[in-house]
Amino acid sequence: MLQTIEVEIDDQGVIHALQALPPMAERRALLTLVIPELPEKNDHTDWRSFAGRLSGSPNFNADPVEIQRKMRDEWS
């Protein structure tokens, strides 16, 4: 049977269970580490940096519905 428990690992590498474990014989366990990924500080990763970028494009100056119709018609 598999059972998942939450643990903390201190700076010395000692594992501390955050909940009481049921009495059991000596056993082996697998440990999966949850390592938070820190996002890279990059102005280009924010989607808001793209807002308004195509406003000066000659391809997107028309009515958005008409642009979509033309794009669909190209595929027909």
PQR file of N, CA, C, O and H, with PARSE charges and radii, in Angstrom:
ATOM      1  N   MET A   1       0.842  -1.169   0.000 -0.4000 1.5000
ATOM      2  CA  MET A   1       0.000   0.000   0.000 -0.0000 2.0000
ATOM      3  C   MET A   1       0.892   1.239   0.000  0.5500 1.7000
ATOM      4  O   MET A   1       1.913   1.286   0.687 -0.5500 1.4000
ATOM      5  N   LEU A   2       0.495   2.228  -0.773 -0.4000 1.5000
ATOM      6  CA  LEU A   2       1.223   3.492  -0.804 -0.0000 2.0000
ATOM      7  C   LEU A   2       0.513   4.502   0.070  0.5500 1.7000
ATOM      8  O   LEU A   2      -0.716   4.552   0.110 -0.5500 1.4000
ATOM      9  H   LEU A   2      -0.334   2.190  -1.331  0.4000 1.0000
ATOM     10  N   GLN A   3       1.288   5.302   0.765 -0.4000 1.5000
ATOM     11  CA  GLN A   3       0.731   6.358   1.594 -0.0000 2.0000
ATOM     12  C   GLN A   3       1.621   7.579   1.430  0.5500 1.7000
ATOM     13  O   GLN A   3       2.847   7.476   1.484 -0.5500 1.4000
ATOM     14  H   GLN A   3       2.287   5.262   0.732  0.4000 1.0000
ATOM     15  N   THR A   4       1.004   8.726   1.231 -0.4000 1.5000
ATOM     16  CA  THR A   4       1.752   9.970   1.082 -0.0000 2.0000
ATOM     17  C   THR A   4       1.626  10.767   2.362  0.5500 1.7000
ATOM     18  O   THR A   4       0.531  10.938   2.898 -0.5500 1.4000
ATOM     19  H   THR A   4       0.009   8.810   1.187  0.4000 1.0000
ATOM     20  N   ILE A   5       2.755  11.253   2.845 -0.4000 1.5000
ATOM     21  CA  ILE A   5       2.747  12.118   4.023 -0.0000 2.0000
ATOM     22  C   ILE A   5       3.553  13.361   3.706  0.5500 1.7000
ATOM     23  O   ILE A   5       4.438  13.330   2.852 -0.5500 1.4000
ATOM     24  H   ILE A   5       3.644  11.114   2.409  0.4000 1.0000
ATOM     25  N   GLU A   6       3.253  14.452   4.387 -0.4000 1.5000
ATOM     26  CA  GLU A   6       4.007  15.680   4.194 -0.0000 2.0000
ATOM     27  C   GLU A   6       5.145  15.715   5.207  0.5500 1.7000
ATOM     28  O   GLU A   6       4.956  15.424   6.388 -0.5500 1.4000
ATOM     29  H   GLU A   6       2.534  14.478   5.082  0.4000 1.0000
ATOM     30  N   VAL A   7       6.319  16.076   4.723 -0.4000 1.5000
ATOM     31  CA  VAL A   7       7.494  16.160   5.592 -0.0000 2.0000
ATOM     32  C   VAL A   7       8.213  17.471   5.332  0.5500 1.7000
ATOM     33  O   VAL A   7       8.005  18.115   4.304 -0.5500 1.4000
ATOM     34  H   VAL A   7       6.472  16.312   3.763  0.4000 1.0000
ATOM     35  N   GLU A   8       9.040  17.847   6.250 -0.4000 1.5000
ATOM     36  CA  GLU A   8       9.957  18.967   6.059 -0.0000 2.0000
ATOM     37  C   GLU A   8      11.367  18.421   6.185  0.5500 1.7000
ATOM     38  O   GLU A   8      11.626  17.495   6.953 -0.5500 1.4000
ATOM     39  H   GLU A   8       9.209  17.323   7.085  0.4000 1.0000
ATOM     40  N   ILE A   9      12.262  19.002   5.428 -0.4000 1.5000
ATOM     41  CA  ILE A   9      13.666  18.605   5.491 -0.0000 2.0000
ATOM     42  C   ILE A   9      14.444  19.820   5.981  0.5500 1.7000
ATOM     43  O   ILE A   9      14.409  20.882   5.360 -0.5500 1.4000
ATOM     44  H   ILE A   9      12.052  19.755   4.804  0.4000 1.0000
ATOM     45  N   ASP A  10      15.147  19.656   7.104 -0.4000 1.5000
ATOM     46  CA  ASP A  10      15.886  20.797   7.646 -0.0000 2.0000
ATOM     47  C   ASP A  10      17.192  20.993   6.884  0.5500 1.7000
ATOM     48  O   ASP A  10      17.522  20.215   5.989 -0.5500 1.4000
ATOM     49  H   ASP A  10      15.175  18.793   7.609  0.4000 1.0000
ATOM     50  N   ASP A  11      17.924  22.033   7.246 -0.4000 1.5000
ATOM     51  CA  ASP A  11      19.146  22.364   6.519 -0.0000 2.0000
ATOM     52  C   ASP A  11      20.259  21.334   6.698  0.5500 1.7000
ATOM     53  O   ASP A  11      21.267  21.379   5.993 -0.5500 1.4000
ATOM     54  H   ASP A  11      17.656  22.664   7.973  0.4000 1.0000
ATOM     55  N   GLN A  12      20.080  20.412   7.633 -0.4000 1.5000
ATOM     56  CA  GLN A  12      21.054  19.328   7.825 -0.0000 2.0000
ATOM     57  C   GLN A  12      20.653  18.080   7.048  0.5500 1.7000
ATOM     58  O   GLN A  12      21.389  17.094   7.040 -0.5500 1.4000
ATOM     59  H   GLN A  12      19.261  20.376   8.205  0.4000 1.0000
ATOM     60  N   GLY A  13      19.476  18.113   6.387 -0.4000 1.5000
ATOM     61  CA  GLY A  13      19.003  16.966   5.615 -0.0000 2.0000
ATOM     62  C   GLY A  13      18.171  15.981   6.414  0.5500 1.7000
ATOM     63  O   GLY A  13      17.843  14.904   5.916 -0.5500 1.4000
ATOM     64  H   GLY A  13      18.878  18.914   6.393  0.4000 1.0000
ATOM     65  N   VAL A  14      17.822  16.333   7.653 -0.4000 1.5000
ATOM     66  CA  VAL A  14      17.008  15.450   8.489 -0.0000 2.0000
ATOM     67  C   VAL A  14      15.540  15.637   8.111  0.5500 1.7000
ATOM     68  O   VAL A  14      15.058  16.763   7.984 -0.5500 1.4000
ATOM     69  H   VAL A  14      18.088  17.208   8.058  0.4000 1.0000
ATOM     70  N   ILE A  15      14.839  14.522   7.934 -0.4000 1.5000
ATOM     71  CA  ILE A  15      13.430  14.541   7.529 -0.0000 2.0000
ATOM     72  C   ILE A  15      12.552  14.519   8.770  0.5500 1.7000
ATOM     73  O   ILE A  15      12.745  13.698   9.667 -0.5500 1.4000
ATOM     74  H   ILE A  15      15.230  13.607   8.037  0.4000 1.0000
ATOM     75  N   HIS A  16      11.583  15.433   8.813 -0.4000 1.5000
ATOM     76  CA  HIS A  16      10.635  15.514   9.924 -0.0000 2.0000
ATOM     77  C   HIS A  16       9.222  15.376   9.375  0.5500 1.7000
ATOM     78  O   HIS A  16       8.792  16.182   8.549 -0.5500 1.4000
ATOM     79  H   HIS A  16      11.426  16.099   8.084  0.4000 1.0000
ATOM     80  N   ALA A  17       8.500  14.359   9.831 -0.4000 1.5000
ATOM     81  CA  ALA A  17       7.115  14.166   9.403 -0.0000 2.0000
ATOM     82  C   ALA A  17       6.240  15.239  10.045  0.5500 1.7000
ATOM     83  O   ALA A  17       6.408  15.559  11.222 -0.5500 1.4000
ATOM     84  H   ALA A  17       8.850  13.705  10.502  0.4000 1.0000
ATOM     85  N   LEU A  18       5.302  15.796   9.269 -0.4000 1.5000
ATOM     86  CA  LEU A  18       4.419  16.827   9.784 -0.0000 2.0000
ATOM     87  C   LEU A  18       3.132  16.252  10.358  0.5500 1.7000
ATOM     88  O   LEU A  18       2.273  16.994  10.834 -0.5500 1.4000
ATOM     89  H   LEU A  18       5.165  15.536   8.313  0.4000 1.0000
ATOM     90  N   GLN A  19       3.001  14.944  10.312 -0.4000 1.5000
ATOM     91  CA  GLN A  19       1.845  14.274  10.904 -0.0000 2.0000
ATOM     92  C   GLN A  19       2.337  12.992  11.567  0.5500 1.7000
ATOM     93  O   GLN A  19       3.396  12.462  11.231 -0.5500 1.4000
ATOM     94  H   GLN A  19       3.699  14.341   9.924  0.4000 1.0000
ATOM     95  N   ALA A  20       1.554  12.520  12.498 -0.4000 1.5000
ATOM     96  CA  ALA A  20       1.942  11.285  13.199 -0.0000 2.0000
ATOM     97  C   ALA A  20       1.844  10.099  12.246  0.5500 1.7000
ATOM     98  O   ALA A  20       0.898   9.983  11.466 -0.5500 1.4000
ATOM     99  H   ALA A  20       0.694  12.951  12.771  0.4000 1.0000
ATOM    100  N   LEU A  21       2.824   9.237  12.325 -0.4000 1.5000
ATOM    101  CA  LEU A  21       2.813   8.032  11.507 -0.0000 2.0000
ATOM    102  C   LEU A  21       2.271   6.865  12.319  0.5500 1.7000
ATOM    103  O   LEU A  21       2.531   6.769  13.518 -0.5500 1.4000
ATOM    104  H   LEU A  21       3.592   9.331  12.959  0.4000 1.0000
ATOM    105  N   PRO A  22       1.516   5.975  11.673 -0.5600 1.5000
ATOM    106  CA  PRO A  22       1.019   4.809  12.405  0.2800 2.0000
ATOM    107  C   PRO A  22       2.182   3.894  12.777  0.5500 1.7000
ATOM    108  O   PRO A  22       3.194   3.861  12.077 -0.5500 1.4000
ATOM    109  N   PRO A  23       2.044   3.154  13.871 -0.5600 1.5000
ATOM    110  CA  PRO A  23       3.112   2.220  14.246  0.2800 2.0000
ATOM    111  C   PRO A  23       3.314   1.182  13.140  0.5500 1.7000
ATOM    112  O   PRO A  23       2.349   0.643  12.597 -0.5500 1.4000
ATOM    113  N   MET A  24       4.546   0.918  12.825 -0.4000 1.5000
ATOM    114  CA  MET A  24       4.838  -0.057  11.775 -0.0000 2.0000
ATOM    115  C   MET A  24       6.248  -0.580  11.961  0.5500 1.7000
ATOM    116  O   MET A  24       7.060  -0.007  12.688 -0.5500 1.4000
ATOM    117  H   MET A  24       5.330   1.356  13.266  0.4000 1.0000
ATOM    118  N   ALA A  25       6.510  -1.668  11.293 -0.4000 1.5000
ATOM    119  CA  ALA A  25       7.856  -2.234  11.307 -0.0000 2.0000
ATOM    120  C   ALA A  25       8.766  -1.347  10.455  0.5500 1.7000
ATOM    121  O   ALA A  25       8.292  -0.487   9.712 -0.5500 1.4000
ATOM    122  H   ALA A  25       5.850  -2.134  10.703  0.4000 1.0000
ATOM    123  N   GLU A  26      10.048  -1.563  10.572 -0.4000 1.5000
ATOM    124  CA  GLU A  26      10.986  -0.796   9.776 -0.0000 2.0000
ATOM    125  C   GLU A  26      10.683  -1.009   8.300  0.5500 1.7000
ATOM    126  O   GLU A  26      10.477  -2.137   7.854 -0.5500 1.4000
ATOM    127  H   GLU A  26      10.432  -2.261  11.176  0.4000 1.0000
ATOM    128  N   ARG A  27      10.659   0.099   7.541 -0.4000 1.5000
ATOM    129  CA  ARG A  27      10.323   0.015   6.123 -0.0000 2.0000
ATOM    130  C   ARG A  27      11.208   0.957   5.325  0.5500 1.7000
ATOM    131  O   ARG A  27      11.926   1.794   5.873 -0.5500 1.4000
ATOM    132  H   ARG A  27      10.826   1.015   7.904  0.4000 1.0000
ATOM    133  N   ARG A  28      11.131   0.793   4.033 -0.4000 1.5000
ATOM    134  CA  ARG A  28      11.811   1.704   3.120 -0.0000 2.0000
ATOM    135  C   ARG A  28      10.779   2.673   2.572  0.5500 1.7000
ATOM    136  O   ARG A  28       9.579   2.400   2.599 -0.5500 1.4000
ATOM    137  H   ARG A  28      10.548   0.114   3.588  0.4000 1.0000
ATOM    138  N   ALA A  29      11.256   3.812   2.072 -0.4000 1.5000
ATOM    139  CA  ALA A  29      10.359   4.806   1.501 -0.0000 2.0000
ATOM    140  C   ALA A  29      11.053   5.489   0.331  0.5500 1.7000
ATOM    141  O   ALA A  29      12.281   5.527   0.250 -0.5500 1.4000
ATOM    142  H   ALA A  29      12.230   4.034   2.050  0.4000 1.0000
ATOM    143  N   LEU A  30      10.251   6.022  -0.562 -0.4000 1.5000
ATOM    144  CA  LEU A  30      10.753   6.851  -1.645 -0.0000 2.0000
ATOM    145  C   LEU A  30      10.380   8.289  -1.327  0.5500 1.7000
ATOM    146  O   LEU A  30       9.272   8.557  -0.861 -0.5500 1.4000
ATOM    147  H   LEU A  30       9.253   5.991  -0.497  0.4000 1.0000
ATOM    148  N   LEU A  31      11.280   9.194  -1.572 -0.4000 1.5000
ATOM    149  CA  LEU A  31      11.044  10.596  -1.272 -0.0000 2.0000
ATOM    150  C   LEU A  31      11.018  11.380  -2.576  0.5500 1.7000
ATOM    151  O   LEU A  31      11.959  11.310  -3.367 -0.5500 1.4000
ATOM    152  H   LEU A  31      12.180   8.976  -1.951  0.4000 1.0000
ATOM    153  N   THR A  32       9.944  12.125  -2.800 -0.4000 1.5000
ATOM    154  CA  THR A  32       9.832  13.009  -3.949 -0.0000 2.0000
ATOM    155  C   THR A  32       9.972  14.431  -3.450  0.5500 1.7000
ATOM    156  O   THR A  32       9.179  14.881  -2.623 -0.5500 1.4000
ATOM    157  H   THR A  32       9.180  12.182  -2.157  0.4000 1.0000
ATOM    158  N   LEU A  33      10.960  15.137  -3.936 -0.4000 1.5000
ATOM    159  CA  LEU A  33      11.194  16.509  -3.504 -0.0000 2.0000
ATOM    160  C   LEU A  33      10.346  17.468  -4.334  0.5500 1.7000
ATOM    161  O   LEU A  33      10.251  17.330  -5.553 -0.5500 1.4000
ATOM    162  H   LEU A  33      11.605  14.772  -4.608  0.4000 1.0000
ATOM    163  N   VAL A  34       9.741  18.427  -3.672 -0.4000 1.5000
ATOM    164  CA  VAL A  34       9.012  19.489  -4.344 -0.0000 2.0000
ATOM    165  C   VAL A  34       9.889  20.734  -4.265  0.5500 1.7000
ATOM    166  O   VAL A  34       9.994  21.375  -3.220 -0.5500 1.4000
ATOM    167  H   VAL A  34       9.818  18.539  -2.681  0.4000 1.0000
ATOM    168  N   ILE A  35      10.511  21.059  -5.386 -0.4000 1.5000
ATOM    169  CA  ILE A  35      11.431  22.186  -5.427 -0.0000 2.0000
ATOM    170  C   ILE A  35      10.757  23.298  -6.212  0.5500 1.7000
ATOM    171  O   ILE A  35      10.547  23.164  -7.417 -0.5500 1.4000
ATOM    172  H   ILE A  35      10.426  20.538  -6.236  0.4000 1.0000
ATOM    173  N   PRO A  36      10.415  24.394  -5.546 -0.5600 1.5000
ATOM    174  CA  PRO A  36       9.750  25.486  -6.271  0.2800 2.0000
ATOM    175  C   PRO A  36      10.697  26.121  -7.282  0.5500 1.7000
ATOM    176  O   PRO A  36      11.861  26.393  -6.986 -0.5500 1.4000
ATOM    177  N   GLU A  37      10.174  26.348  -8.475 -0.4000 1.5000
ATOM    178  CA  GLU A  37      10.975  26.997  -9.500 -0.0000 2.0000
ATOM    179  C   GLU A  37      10.741  28.493  -9.417  0.5500 1.7000
ATOM    180  O   GLU A  37       9.600  28.956  -9.410 -0.5500 1.4000
ATOM    181  H   GLU A  37       9.229  26.126  -8.716  0.4000 1.0000
ATOM    182  N   LEU A  38      11.812  29.230  -9.356 -0.4000 1.5000
ATOM    183  CA  LEU A  38      11.712  30.672  -9.347 -0.0000 2.0000
ATOM    184  C   LEU A  38      11.673  31.163 -10.786  0.5500 1.7000
ATOM    185  O   LEU A  38      12.544  30.811 -11.582 -0.5500 1.4000
ATOM    186  H   LEU A  38      12.738  28.854  -9.361  0.4000 1.0000
ATOM    187  N   PRO A  39      10.682  31.965 -11.129 -0.5600 1.5000
ATOM    188  CA  PRO A  39      10.618  32.447 -12.509  0.2800 2.0000
ATOM    189  C   PRO A  39      11.793  33.373 -12.806  0.5500 1.7000
ATOM    190  O   PRO A  39      12.238  34.143 -11.955 -0.5500 1.4000
ATOM    191  N   GLU A  40      12.276  33.272 -14.034 -0.4000 1.5000
ATOM    192  CA  GLU A  40      13.353  34.161 -14.460 -0.0000 2.0000
ATOM    193  C   GLU A  40      12.822  35.574 -14.535  0.5500 1.7000
ATOM    194  O   GLU A  40      11.700  35.802 -14.987 -0.5500 1.4000
ATOM    195  H   GLU A  40      11.915  32.646 -14.725  0.4000 1.0000
ATOM    196  N   LYS A  41      13.614  36.503 -14.101 -0.4000 1.5000
ATOM    197  CA  LYS A  41      13.227  37.909 -14.210 -0.0000 2.0000
ATOM    198  C   LYS A  41      13.521  38.339 -15.636  0.5500 1.7000
ATOM    199  O   LYS A  41      14.661  38.629 -15.998 -0.5500 1.4000
ATOM    200  H   LYS A  41      14.525  36.318 -13.734  0.4000 1.0000
ATOM    201  N   ASN A  42      12.474  38.373 -16.427 -0.4000 1.5000
ATOM    202  CA  ASN A  42      12.616  38.708 -17.831 -0.0000 2.0000
ATOM    203  C   ASN A  42      11.365  39.474 -18.247  0.5500 1.7000
ATOM    204  O   ASN A  42      10.258  38.941 -18.166 -0.5500 1.4000
ATOM    205  H   ASN A  42      11.548  38.137 -16.134  0.4000 1.0000
ATOM    206  N   ASP A  43      11.526  40.687 -18.682 -0.4000 1.5000
ATOM    207  CA  ASP A  43      10.374  41.507 -19.061 -0.0000 2.0000
ATOM    208  C   ASP A  43       9.609  40.912 -20.236  0.5500 1.7000
ATOM    209  O   ASP A  43       8.429  41.215 -20.413 -0.5500 1.4000
ATOM    210  H   ASP A  43      12.425  41.119 -18.748  0.4000 1.0000
ATOM    211  N   HIS A  44      10.251  40.077 -21.037 -0.4000 1.5000
ATOM    212  CA  HIS A  44       9.595  39.519 -22.214 -0.0000 2.0000
ATOM    213  C   HIS A  44       8.713  38.316 -21.880  0.5500 1.7000
ATOM    214  O   HIS A  44       7.979  37.851 -22.752 -0.5500 1.4000
ATOM    215  H   HIS A  44      11.210  39.831 -20.893  0.4000 1.0000
ATOM    216  N   THR A  45       8.754  37.797 -20.655 -0.4000 1.5000
ATOM    217  CA  THR A  45       7.921  36.650 -20.307 -0.0000 2.0000
ATOM    218  C   THR A  45       6.531  37.068 -19.875  0.5500 1.7000
ATOM    219  O   THR A  45       5.636  36.226 -19.800 -0.5500 1.4000
ATOM    220  H   THR A  45       9.350  38.175 -19.946  0.4000 1.0000
ATOM    221  N   ASP A  46       6.323  38.343 -19.589 -0.4000 1.5000
ATOM    222  CA  ASP A  46       5.025  38.821 -19.167 -0.0000 2.0000
ATOM    223  C   ASP A  46       4.170  39.077 -20.407  0.5500 1.7000
ATOM    224  O   ASP A  46       4.567  39.857 -21.272 -0.5500 1.4000
ATOM    225  H   ASP A  46       7.050  39.027 -19.651  0.4000 1.0000
ATOM    226  N   TRP A  47       3.012  38.440 -20.509 -0.4000 1.5000
ATOM    227  CA  TRP A  47       2.158  38.571 -21.700 -0.0000 2.0000
ATOM    228  C   TRP A  47       1.716  40.007 -21.921  0.5500 1.7000
ATOM    229  O   TRP A  47       1.421  40.399 -23.050 -0.5500 1.4000
ATOM    230  H   TRP A  47       2.689  37.806 -19.806  0.4000 1.0000
ATOM    231  N   ARG A  48       1.667  40.795 -20.850 -0.4000 1.5000
ATOM    232  CA  ARG A  48       1.243  42.183 -21.000 -0.0000 2.0000
ATOM    233  C   ARG A  48       2.233  42.997 -21.828  0.5500 1.7000
ATOM    234  O   ARG A  48       1.875  44.047 -22.360 -0.5500 1.4000
ATOM    235  H   ARG A  48       1.906  40.476 -19.933  0.4000 1.0000
ATOM    236  N   SER A  49       3.474  42.525 -21.942 -0.4000 1.5000
ATOM    237  CA  SER A  49       4.450  43.249 -22.745 -0.0000 2.0000
ATOM    238  C   SER A  49       4.103  43.186 -24.230  0.5500 1.7000
ATOM    239  O   SER A  49       4.625  43.969 -25.023 -0.5500 1.4000
ATOM    240  H   SER A  49       3.765  41.671 -21.510  0.4000 1.0000
ATOM    241  N   PHE A  50       3.211  42.243 -24.616 -0.4000 1.5000
ATOM    242  CA  PHE A  50       2.814  42.118 -26.014 -0.0000 2.0000
ATOM    243  C   PHE A  50       1.588  42.960 -26.358  0.5500 1.7000
ATOM    244  O   PHE A  50       1.265  43.127 -27.534 -0.5500 1.4000
ATOM    245  H   PHE A  50       2.787  41.607 -23.972  0.4000 1.0000
ATOM    246  N   ALA A  51       0.910  43.486 -25.359 -0.4000 1.5000
ATOM    247  CA  ALA A  51      -0.306  44.257 -25.598 -0.0000 2.0000
ATOM    248  C   ALA A  51      -0.002  45.490 -26.450  0.5500 1.7000
ATOM    249  O   ALA A  51       0.901  46.267 -26.139 -0.5500 1.4000
ATOM    250  H   ALA A  51       1.172  43.351 -24.404  0.4000 1.0000
ATOM    251  N   GLY A  52      -0.764  45.653 -27.518 -0.4000 1.5000
ATOM    252  CA  GLY A  52      -0.617  46.812 -28.381 -0.0000 2.0000
ATOM    253  C   GLY A  52       0.516  46.740 -29.381  0.5500 1.7000
ATOM    254  O   GLY A  52       0.716  47.693 -30.134 -0.5500 1.4000
ATOM    255  H   GLY A  52      -1.498  45.022 -27.771  0.4000 1.0000
ATOM    256  N   ARG A  53       1.261  45.658 -29.420 -0.4000 1.5000
ATOM    257  CA  ARG A  53       2.417  45.556 -30.320 -0.0000 2.0000
ATOM    258  C   ARG A  53       2.012  45.532 -31.794  0.5500 1.7000
ATOM    259  O   ARG A  53       2.779  45.981 -32.646 -0.5500 1.4000
ATOM    260  H   ARG A  53       1.098  44.884 -28.808  0.4000 1.0000
ATOM    261  N   LEU A  54       0.823  45.017 -32.108 -0.4000 1.5000
ATOM    262  CA  LEU A  54       0.403  44.910 -33.501 -0.0000 2.0000
ATOM    263  C   LEU A  54      -0.502  46.057 -33.931  0.5500 1.7000
ATOM    264  O   LEU A  54      -1.032  46.043 -35.043 -0.5500 1.4000
ATOM    265  H   LEU A  54       0.201  44.652 -31.416  0.4000 1.0000
ATOM    266  N   SER A  55      -0.684  47.043 -33.071 -0.4000 1.5000
ATOM    267  CA  SER A  55      -1.601  48.130 -33.401 -0.0000 2.0000
ATOM    268  C   SER A  55      -1.140  48.921 -34.619  0.5500 1.7000
ATOM    269  O   SER A  55      -1.980  49.471 -35.331 -0.5500 1.4000
ATOM    270  H   SER A  55      -0.254  47.055 -32.169  0.4000 1.0000
ATOM    271  N   GLY A  56       0.134  48.998 -34.879 -0.4000 1.5000
ATOM    272  CA  GLY A  56       0.641  49.725 -36.041 -0.0000 2.0000
ATOM    273  C   GLY A  56       0.848  48.843 -37.256  0.5500 1.7000
ATOM    274  O   GLY A  56       1.302  49.331 -38.291 -0.5500 1.4000
ATOM    275  H   GLY A  56       0.816  48.551 -34.301  0.4000 1.0000
ATOM    276  N   SER A  57       0.536  47.580 -37.168 -0.4000 1.5000
ATOM    277  CA  SER A  57       0.752  46.652 -38.272 -0.0000 2.0000
ATOM    278  C   SER A  57      -0.278  46.880 -39.381  0.5500 1.7000
ATOM    279  O   SER A  57      -1.469  47.006 -39.095 -0.5500 1.4000
ATOM    280  H   SER A  57       0.167  47.183 -36.328  0.4000 1.0000
ATOM    281  N   PRO A  58       0.156  46.934 -40.625 -0.5600 1.5000
ATOM    282  CA  PRO A  58      -0.795  47.097 -41.729  0.2800 2.0000
ATOM    283  C   PRO A  58      -1.696  45.872 -41.893  0.5500 1.7000
ATOM    284  O   PRO A  58      -2.759  45.964 -42.507 -0.5500 1.4000
ATOM    285  N   ASN A  59      -1.284  44.739 -41.355 -0.4000 1.5000
ATOM    286  CA  ASN A  59      -2.082  43.514 -41.466 -0.0000 2.0000
ATOM    287  C   ASN A  59      -3.238  43.469 -40.489  0.5500 1.7000
ATOM    288  O   ASN A  59      -4.154  42.665 -40.669 -0.5500 1.4000
ATOM    289  H   ASN A  59      -0.421  44.664 -40.857  0.4000 1.0000
ATOM    290  N   PHE A  60      -3.230  44.294 -39.471 -0.4000 1.5000
ATOM    291  CA  PHE A  60      -4.259  44.218 -38.434 -0.0000 2.0000
ATOM    292  C   PHE A  60      -4.967  45.555 -38.210  0.5500 1.7000
ATOM    293  O   PHE A  60      -5.430  45.825 -37.102 -0.5500 1.4000
ATOM    294  H   PHE A  60      -2.486  44.947 -39.325  0.4000 1.0000
ATOM    295  N   ASN A  61      -5.057  46.391 -39.241 -0.4000 1.5000
ATOM    296  CA  ASN A  61      -5.723  47.680 -39.104 -0.0000 2.0000
ATOM    297  C   ASN A  61      -7.208  47.621 -39.422  0.5500 1.7000
ATOM    298  O   ASN A  61      -7.929  48.573 -39.124 -0.5500 1.4000
ATOM    299  H   ASN A  61      -4.680  46.171 -40.141  0.4000 1.0000
ATOM    300  N   ALA A  62      -7.684  46.544 -40.009 -0.4000 1.5000
ATOM    301  CA  ALA A  62      -9.081  46.440 -40.425 -0.0000 2.0000
ATOM    302  C   ALA A  62      -9.949  45.925 -39.274  0.5500 1.7000
ATOM    303  O   ALA A  62      -9.491  45.741 -38.147 -0.5500 1.4000
ATOM    304  H   ALA A  62      -7.098  45.771 -40.251  0.4000 1.0000
ATOM    305  N   ASP A  63     -11.203  45.705 -39.606 -0.4000 1.5000
ATOM    306  CA  ASP A  63     -12.166  45.158 -38.666 -0.0000 2.0000
ATOM    307  C   ASP A  63     -11.735  43.733 -38.299  0.5500 1.7000
ATOM    308  O   ASP A  63     -11.481  42.929 -39.196 -0.5500 1.4000
ATOM    309  H   ASP A  63     -11.575  45.855 -40.522  0.4000 1.0000
ATOM    310  N   PRO A  64     -11.646  43.399 -37.005 -0.5600 1.5000
ATOM    311  CA  PRO A  64     -11.182  42.067 -36.600  0.2800 2.0000
ATOM    312  C   PRO A  64     -12.027  40.929 -37.180  0.5500 1.7000
ATOM    313  O   PRO A  64     -11.487  39.878 -37.526 -0.5500 1.4000
ATOM    314  N   VAL A  65     -13.331  41.125 -37.288 -0.4000 1.5000
ATOM    315  CA  VAL A  65     -14.196  40.082 -37.846 -0.0000 2.0000
ATOM    316  C   VAL A  65     -13.870  39.869 -39.321  0.5500 1.7000
ATOM    317  O   VAL A  65     -13.832  38.733 -39.793 -0.5500 1.4000
ATOM    318  H   VAL A  65     -13.769  41.978 -37.006  0.4000 1.0000
ATOM    319  N   GLU A  66     -13.635  40.954 -40.042 -0.4000 1.5000
ATOM    320  CA  GLU A  66     -13.297  40.847 -41.461 -0.0000 2.0000
ATOM    321  C   GLU A  66     -11.945  40.153 -41.649  0.5500 1.7000
ATOM    322  O   GLU A  66     -11.773  39.357 -42.572 -0.5500 1.4000
ATOM    323  H   GLU A  66     -13.666  41.877 -39.659  0.4000 1.0000
ATOM    324  N   ILE A  67     -10.994  40.458 -40.775 -0.4000 1.5000
ATOM    325  CA  ILE A  67      -9.685  39.791 -40.834 -0.0000 2.0000
ATOM    326  C   ILE A  67      -9.848  38.291 -40.643  0.5500 1.7000
ATOM    327  O   ILE A  67      -9.233  37.503 -41.361 -0.5500 1.4000
ATOM    328  H   ILE A  67     -11.133  41.104 -40.025  0.4000 1.0000
ATOM    329  N   GLN A  68     -10.676  37.890 -39.678 -0.4000 1.5000
ATOM    330  CA  GLN A  68     -10.902  36.465 -39.439 -0.0000 2.0000
ATOM    331  C   GLN A  68     -11.563  35.794 -40.633  0.5500 1.7000
ATOM    332  O   GLN A  68     -11.204  34.672 -40.991 -0.5500 1.4000
ATOM    333  H   GLN A  68     -11.176  38.530 -39.095  0.4000 1.0000
ATOM    334  N   ARG A  69     -12.528  36.472 -41.254 -0.4000 1.5000
ATOM    335  CA  ARG A  69     -13.195  35.900 -42.437 -0.0000 2.0000
ATOM    336  C   ARG A  69     -12.195  35.680 -43.561  0.5500 1.7000
ATOM    337  O   ARG A  69     -12.210  34.635 -44.212 -0.5500 1.4000
ATOM    338  H   ARG A  69     -12.819  37.383 -40.963  0.4000 1.0000
ATOM    339  N   LYS A  70     -11.322  36.664 -43.794 -0.4000 1.5000
ATOM    340  CA  LYS A  70     -10.314  36.525 -44.845 -0.0000 2.0000
ATOM    341  C   LYS A  70      -9.382  35.363 -44.546  0.5500 1.7000
ATOM    342  O   LYS A  70      -9.013  34.613 -45.449 -0.5500 1.4000
ATOM    343  H   LYS A  70     -11.310  37.513 -43.265  0.4000 1.0000
ATOM    344  N   MET A  71      -9.002  35.212 -43.294 -0.4000 1.5000
ATOM    345  CA  MET A  71      -8.105  34.107 -42.920 -0.0000 2.0000
ATOM    346  C   MET A  71      -8.791  32.761 -43.145  0.5500 1.7000
ATOM    347  O   MET A  71      -8.170  31.822 -43.644 -0.5500 1.4000
ATOM    348  H   MET A  71      -9.302  35.822 -42.560  0.4000 1.0000
ATOM    349  N   ARG A  72     -10.062  32.666 -42.782 -0.4000 1.5000
ATOM    350  CA  ARG A  72     -10.786  31.417 -43.011 -0.0000 2.0000
ATOM    351  C   ARG A  72     -10.943  31.134 -44.498  0.5500 1.7000
ATOM    352  O   ARG A  72     -10.818  29.988 -44.932 -0.5500 1.4000
ATOM    353  H   ARG A  72     -10.566  33.429 -42.377  0.4000 1.0000
ATOM    354  N   ASP A  73     -11.216  32.171 -45.276 -0.4000 1.5000
ATOM    355  CA  ASP A  73     -11.399  31.992 -46.710 -0.0000 2.0000
ATOM    356  C   ASP A  73     -10.117  31.516 -47.375  0.5500 1.7000
ATOM    357  O   ASP A  73     -10.178  30.802 -48.376 -0.5500 1.4000
ATOM    358  H   ASP A  73     -11.317  33.101 -44.923  0.4000 1.0000
ATOM    359  N   GLU A  74      -8.962  31.891 -46.845 -0.4000 1.5000
ATOM    360  CA  GLU A  74      -7.687  31.426 -47.414 -0.0000 2.0000
ATOM    361  C   GLU A  74      -7.550  29.927 -47.273  0.5500 1.7000
ATOM    362  O   GLU A  74      -6.856  29.300 -48.074 -0.5500 1.4000
ATOM    363  H   GLU A  74      -8.912  32.470 -46.032  0.4000 1.0000
ATOM    364  N   TRP A  75      -8.187  29.332 -46.284 -0.4000 1.5000
ATOM    365  CA  TRP A  75      -8.057  27.894 -46.035 -0.0000 2.0000
ATOM    366  C   TRP A  75      -9.068  27.082 -46.846  0.5500 1.7000
ATOM    367  O   TRP A  75      -8.966  25.857 -46.921 -0.5500 1.4000
ATOM    368  H   TRP A  75      -8.751  29.841 -45.633  0.4000 1.0000
ATOM    369  N   SER A  76     -10.031  27.754 -47.444 -0.4000 1.5000
ATOM    370  CA  SER A  76     -11.081  27.041 -48.182 -0.0000 2.0000
ATOM    371  C   SER A  76     -10.620  26.678 -49.574  0.5500 1.7000
ATOM    372  O   SER A  76     -11.375  26.074 -50.336 -0.5500 1.4000
ATOM    373  H   SER A  76     -10.115  28.749 -47.384  0.4000 1.0000
TER
END
